[in-house]
Amino acid sequence: FPGDMGYGPAATGGGAQYRSMEDCHRIILMGLRRSGKSSIQKVVFHKMSPHETLFLESTNKIVKNDISNSNFVQFQIWDFPGHVDVAAPEFDADMVF
């Protein structure tokens, strides 16, 4: 990839550098309770059979998973429980978005 697009050693100052996981892109899974957010994540990123996801327990807190397959593929998946209300005043939107 061309260095001017932000890829490769030219973009990182010559050597391969890992980004800190705090600076990585995030995929945020939000939705209603029991709508399949955790199931989608387990099937796509953890190679779980779709039939096995029927037995997953409900998510009761924000779960953060780091996906770093290579220097090029680095991101986080934040799985929110269905009962989180983003419109509530106690929700810290700056921390998430």
RAWOJO-V545197 format. One record per backbone hydrogen bond with DSSP energy under -1.0 kcal/mol. NH is the residue of the N-H (numbers start at 0). CO is the residue of the C=O. Records with the same first field share a line. If there is no record, write none. Layout:
# RAWOJO-V545197
NH=CO / CO
This chain:
# RAWOJO-V545197
4=1
5=2
10=7
13=8
22=19
26=75
28=77
34=31
39=35
40=36
41=37
42=38
43=39
44=40
45=41
47=41
54=51
55=52
62=78
64=76
66=74
69=72
74=66
75=24
76=64
77=26
78=62
79=28
83=80
87=84
90=87
92=90
95=91
96=92
